[in-house]
């Protein structure tokens, strides 16, 4: 039986990793690039630094994993991406275009810079936000609400899936309620439109982050959908950094996390 090679890619808060696995059991390589030394001096993970390091590290880590395993990308039968889409006929084209994404991510940050700076000034004293997302960006909405606004800025925040917004949460919206909408480019975008259309009738405080506004190196709209979480992570990092400055609240400050036993 011919061996099946799988390439796995993972990124956590401060680690970028890739591994090649043979027949689902034998690990041929497992490369991890850790940022612990970089963040130690700050007492915790700094999202903007971590984000940029992930961008810098991902391609070298993949290359090292392939080299250690003694294979090339052409030898790989499956990857997490292929597995997610089951059959992805345009995989090779996608990967080739994806390899050019770094300068586009940096440009996206610059594109949102002034907007995020203004938003941070306006919301430095806001004590409650709703972060709403759907589809490919639901995870990013959940992450930004919990890991950034709550954990790193101590702001009370509710993460809401657009499909569930009308199942109760809408009754909490008032004229000055802050809504942060994460717009992606998949089939659930109409759900976000529905949230926006209703909310504009009630609250005056709506901020939108939309991956559709960002230029990317892809020839197929399907590819944009795939990388939308990465794009959203990149542009919202600018808001995180400006909130840190305007609120005089370092993103690394914790009251309880790793400060005590639990």
Secondary structure, 3 states (H helix, E strand, C coil): CCCCEEEEEEECCCEEEEEEEECCCEEEEEEEEECHHHHHCCCCCCHHHHHHHHHHHHHHHHHHHHHHHCCCHHHCCEEHHHHHHCCCCCHHHHHHHHCCCHHHHHHHHHHHHHHHHHHHHHCCCCCEEEEEECHHHHHHHHHHHHHHHHCCCCCEEEEEECCCCCCCHHHHCCCCCEEEEEECCCCCHHHHHHHHHHHCCCCCCEEEEEHHHCCCCCCCHHHHHHHHHHHHHHHHHHHHHHHHHHHCCCCCCCCCCCCCCC
